[in-house]
């Protein structure tokens, strides 16, 4: 049963998308549809991943998977740094649609360029490169151990996690990943949700997510802040009283050299 495009009444209201974009068989049908949907809006249109998932009745992970496809082939680019909210806190990256460069990654029809031939023994081992790779591997192993120590799911095979970690470190820094894993671990301590496999968590770039705070802890934090505020207020009052006492004049003295209000001889006479 073929699917055929029919005539439409509002042909003037259209989105211009090159056919080669929509026919790029490297992309899934879902990724092409998402790209077409984003291009149907005016320049500067913004939407969060959560709202985009809600409007299409799909999960955030599905949207993230489509965006990863589009980024892999140059249809979407991601900002180098995360945006900050009104409080100055880091939130998430910005994704912007673009035209793939070079065009769809297809080979050009021009003459190939010939590079200069290399001199020397092609079988000679580059010790500097080898040493650098060893140093880099030691650093990645260190990050992996810290990650596994923090991440709430234990007992998984290290090799798949290491592979995903290497890919993740090409997109962000180690501290961002470790901080995200810590937030996720704290969330899992009180949440009844299923703990994702570490390799899946890394593959879906979930270190970007801001997880809900434990309601019980939040309530306790509010109580502690209230107690601290009351204590600080009391200390300020005591300090003000002490300062006022220092500034006030001493009470007058009687003929006996004592305070008028406390002299027993004057009170007896």
C-alpha positions as CSV (number, residue, x, y, z in Angstrom):
1,X,0.0,0.0,0.0
2,X,1.8,3.2,-1.2
3,X,1.8,6.4,0.8
4,X,1.1,9.3,-1.6
5,X,1.3,13.1,-1.1
6,X,-2.0,14.7,-2.1
7,X,-2.9,18.3,-3.0
8,X,-3.3,20.7,-0.1
9,X,-5.3,24.0,0.2
10,X,-2.6,26.0,1.9
11,X,0.4,25.3,-0.3
12,X,1.7,28.9,0.4
13,X,2.3,28.0,4.0
14,X,5.2,25.7,3.6
15,X,8.7,24.9,5.0
16,X,11.6,24.9,2.6
17,X,13.7,21.8,3.2
18,X,16.1,20.4,0.5
19,X,14.9,17.0,-0.6
20,X,18.4,15.5,-0.1
21,X,18.1,16.4,3.7
22,X,14.8,14.4,4.0
23,X,16.2,11.6,1.9
24,X,19.4,11.1,3.8
25,X,19.1,7.4,4.6
26,X,21.8,7.7,7.3
27,X,19.2,9.3,9.5
28,X,16.2,7.4,11.0
29,X,12.8,8.5,9.9
30,X,12.2,9.9,13.4
31,X,15.3,12.1,13.3
32,X,14.3,13.4,9.8
33,X,10.8,14.2,11.2
34,X,12.2,16.0,14.2
35,X,14.5,18.1,11.9
36,X,11.6,19.0,9.7
37,X,9.5,20.0,12.6
38,X,12.2,22.3,14.0
39,X,12.7,23.9,10.6
40,X,9.0,24.7,10.4
41,X,9.4,27.4,13.0
42,X,10.8,30.9,12.6
43,X,14.5,31.7,13.3
44,X,15.2,32.0,17.0
45,X,12.4,29.7,18.1
46,X,13.3,27.9,21.3
47,X,11.9,24.8,23.1
48,X,13.2,22.6,25.9
49,X,13.8,18.9,25.4
50,X,11.1,18.2,28.0
51,X,8.5,20.3,26.1
52,X,9.6,18.9,22.8
53,X,9.1,15.3,24.1
54,X,5.7,16.3,25.7
55,X,4.4,17.9,22.5
56,X,5.3,14.8,20.4
57,X,4.1,12.3,23.1
58,X,7.5,10.6,23.4
59,X,10.2,10.4,26.0
60,X,13.1,12.7,26.6
61,X,15.5,9.8,25.8
62,X,13.9,9.4,22.4
63,X,14.4,13.1,21.6
64,X,18.0,13.0,22.9
65,X,18.7,10.0,20.6
66,X,17.3,11.8,17.6
67,X,19.4,14.9,18.4
68,X,22.5,12.7,18.7
69,X,21.8,11.4,15.2
70,X,21.4,14.9,13.8
71,X,24.6,16.1,15.5
72,X,26.5,13.1,14.2
73,X,25.8,14.2,10.6
74,X,26.0,17.9,11.0
75,X,22.3,18.9,11.0
76,X,22.4,20.2,14.6
77,X,25.3,21.8,16.5
78,X,25.6,22.0,20.3
79,X,27.0,24.9,22.3
80,X,30.5,24.5,23.8
81,X,29.3,25.6,27.2
82,X,26.0,25.2,29.2
83,X,23.6,28.1,29.6
84,X,23.1,29.8,33.0
85,X,19.7,30.6,34.5
86,X,18.7,33.8,36.3
87,X,20.5,32.6,39.5
88,X,23.7,32.0,37.6
89,X,23.4,28.2,37.8
90,X,24.4,26.0,34.9
91,X,21.4,24.4,33.2
92,X,21.9,22.7,29.9
93,X,23.5,23.0,26.4
94,X,21.9,24.9,23.5
95,X,21.2,22.9,20.3
96,X,20.9,24.9,17.0
97,X,19.8,23.6,13.6
98,X,22.2,24.1,10.7
99,X,23.0,23.0,7.2
100,X,25.3,20.0,7.2
101,X,28.9,20.8,6.2
102,X,30.4,19.5,4.0
103,X,27.1,18.8,2.3
104,X,25.7,15.6,3.8
105,X,29.2,14.2,4.1
106,X,29.0,12.8,0.5
107,X,32.3,12.6,-1.4
108,X,32.9,15.4,-3.9
109,X,33.4,14.8,-7.6
110,X,36.5,16.9,-8.0
111,X,40.0,15.6,-8.4
112,X,41.5,14.3,-5.1
113,X,44.3,16.3,-3.7
114,X,47.7,14.6,-3.2
115,X,49.6,15.3,-0.1
116,X,53.4,15.4,0.2
117,X,55.0,12.0,0.6
118,X,56.3,11.3,4.1
119,X,59.9,10.7,4.6
120,X,61.6,8.2,6.8
121,X,60.9,4.7,7.8
122,X,57.1,4.0,7.8
123,X,57.6,1.2,10.3
124,X,59.3,3.4,12.8
125,X,57.4,3.6,16.0
126,X,56.6,7.1,17.4
127,X,57.4,6.7,21.1
128,X,56.1,10.2,21.9
129,X,52.7,9.3,20.6
130,X,52.8,6.0,22.5
131,X,53.7,7.7,25.8
132,X,51.0,10.3,25.4
133,X,48.4,7.6,24.8
134,X,49.6,5.8,28.0
135,X,49.2,9.0,30.0
136,X,45.8,9.6,28.5
137,X,44.7,6.1,29.3
138,X,45.9,6.5,33.0
139,X,43.8,9.6,33.3
140,X,40.7,7.9,31.8
141,X,41.2,4.9,34.1
142,X,41.3,7.3,37.1
143,X,38.1,9.0,36.0
144,X,36.5,5.5,35.5
145,X,37.3,4.4,39.1
146,X,35.9,7.7,40.5
147,X,32.8,7.3,38.4
148,X,32.2,3.7,39.4
149,X,32.6,4.6,43.1
150,X,30.0,7.3,42.8
151,X,27.5,5.7,40.4
152,X,24.6,3.9,42.3
153,X,24.5,0.7,40.2
154,X,27.3,-1.7,41.0
155,X,28.6,-4.9,39.5
156,X,28.5,-3.9,35.8
157,X,31.2,-4.9,33.3
158,X,33.8,-2.2,33.1
159,X,34.6,-2.5,29.4
160,X,31.3,-1.1,28.0
161,X,31.3,1.6,30.6
162,X,34.9,2.6,29.7
163,X,34.0,2.8,26.0
164,X,31.0,5.1,26.7
165,X,33.1,7.1,29.1
166,X,35.7,7.8,26.4
167,X,33.0,9.0,24.1
168,X,31.5,11.2,26.8
169,X,34.9,12.8,27.5
170,X,34.9,14.0,23.9
171,X,31.7,16.0,24.6
172,X,32.4,17.3,28.1
173,X,34.9,17.3,30.9
174,X,35.4,14.7,33.6
175,X,34.2,16.9,36.5
176,X,30.9,17.5,34.8
177,X,30.3,13.8,34.4
178,X,31.3,13.1,38.0
179,X,29.1,15.9,39.3
180,X,26.1,14.6,37.3
181,X,26.7,11.0,38.6
182,X,26.7,12.4,42.2
183,X,23.4,14.2,41.6
184,X,21.9,11.0,40.1
185,X,23.2,8.9,43.0
186,X,21.6,11.2,45.6
187,X,18.4,11.1,43.6
188,X,18.4,7.3,43.6
189,X,18.9,7.2,47.4
190,X,15.3,8.2,47.9
191,X,13.6,7.7,44.5
192,X,11.8,4.4,43.7
193,X,12.8,4.6,40.0
194,X,14.8,2.0,38.2
195,X,18.5,2.7,38.3
196,X,19.8,3.0,34.7
197,X,22.8,1.0,33.6
198,X,26.0,3.1,33.7
199,X,26.7,2.7,30.0
200,X,23.2,3.8,29.1
201,X,23.4,6.8,31.5
202,X,26.6,7.9,29.8
203,X,25.3,7.2,26.3
204,X,22.3,9.4,26.9
205,X,24.4,12.2,28.3
206,X,22.3,12.3,31.5
207,X,25.0,14.2,33.3
208,X,23.3,17.3,32.0
209,X,20.0,16.6,33.9
210,X,19.0,18.3,37.1
211,X,17.4,15.7,39.4
212,X,14.7,16.5,42.0
213,X,15.7,17.1,45.6
214,X,14.6,14.7,48.4
215,X,11.4,16.3,49.8
216,X,12.3,15.2,53.3
217,X,15.8,16.7,53.0
218,X,14.4,19.9,51.6
219,X,12.0,20.2,54.5
220,X,14.8,19.6,56.9
221,X,16.9,22.2,55.2
222,X,14.1,24.7,55.5
223,X,13.8,24.0,59.2
224,X,17.6,24.4,59.7
225,X,17.6,27.7,57.8
226,X,14.7,29.0,60.0
227,X,16.6,28.0,63.1
228,X,19.8,29.7,61.9
229,X,17.8,32.8,61.0
230,X,16.3,33.0,64.5
231,X,19.7,32.5,66.1
232,X,21.3,35.2,63.9
233,X,18.5,37.6,64.8
234,X,19.0,37.0,68.5
235,X,22.7,37.5,68.3
236,X,22.2,40.8,66.4
237,X,19.8,42.0,69.1
238,X,22.2,41.1,71.9
239,X,25.0,43.0,70.1
240,X,22.7,46.0,69.7
241,X,21.9,46.0,73.4
242,X,25.6,45.8,74.3
243,X,26.4,48.6,72.0
244,X,23.6,50.7,73.4
245,X,24.7,50.0,77.0
246,X,28.2,51.2,76.1
247,X,26.9,54.5,74.6
248,X,24.5,55.3,77.5
249,X,25.6,57.6,80.4
250,X,26.4,56.0,83.8
251,X,23.7,56.4,86.5
252,X,24.2,59.4,88.9
253,X,25.9,58.8,92.3
254,X,24.8,59.8,95.8
255,X,26.8,61.5,98.5
256,X,28.2,58.1,99.6
257,X,29.7,57.5,96.1
258,X,27.2,54.8,95.2
259,X,24.5,54.6,92.5
260,X,21.4,56.5,93.6
261,X,19.2,53.5,92.7
262,X,21.2,51.0,94.7
263,X,22.7,52.8,97.7
264,X,21.4,51.2,100.9
265,X,22.4,54.1,103.2
266,X,20.4,56.5,101.2
267,X,17.4,54.2,101.2
268,X,17.6,53.8,105.0
269,X,17.8,57.5,105.7
